[in-house]
Amino acid sequence: MLTTKEISEMLSVSEETVRRWIRTGDLKAIQEGKSYLVEKEDLMKLIHQKASTTSSSIGKMASLLPLISGVGAIAGETIIKMITKKNLNESEKVAEKELSVKDINYHLESLKRKKRKMELEFQMKMLEIDEEILELQKFQDEISKRDK
């Protein structure tokens, strides 16, 4: 069973997107308290459906992957391998499968995008702080001039 957070991280979508899929019935889930739990098989069904449409988040993600033997199939396989890998990590009885070069390249690109996004967010925060500093310095100068 997977949580909405785990699914959102695997698919690089927001948790709200996962909850919307649940609300609209696209993704079957069991409500446990305030959380939802999703069977891996149900998630795989959704992935296969969404990977074929470029208007969906998964389909858009799939369109970023190299076109080798069908974008939908590649995205579906990659995500399914991620789910399978998580499942294998949970049960230490089964040996972890080797990742293919395609999977590693996809993961590297994903990490590079994530890193760039974090860098840009950091720069935005720094600019916001710089702006606030300038406003306070300006206010401080006005007070200093007034007090003289």
Summary of the structure (lengths in Angstrom):
residues: 148
radius of gyration: 22.1
end to end distance: 68.9
largest distance: 77.1
contacts: 368
relative contact order: 0.08
helix: 70%
strand: 6%
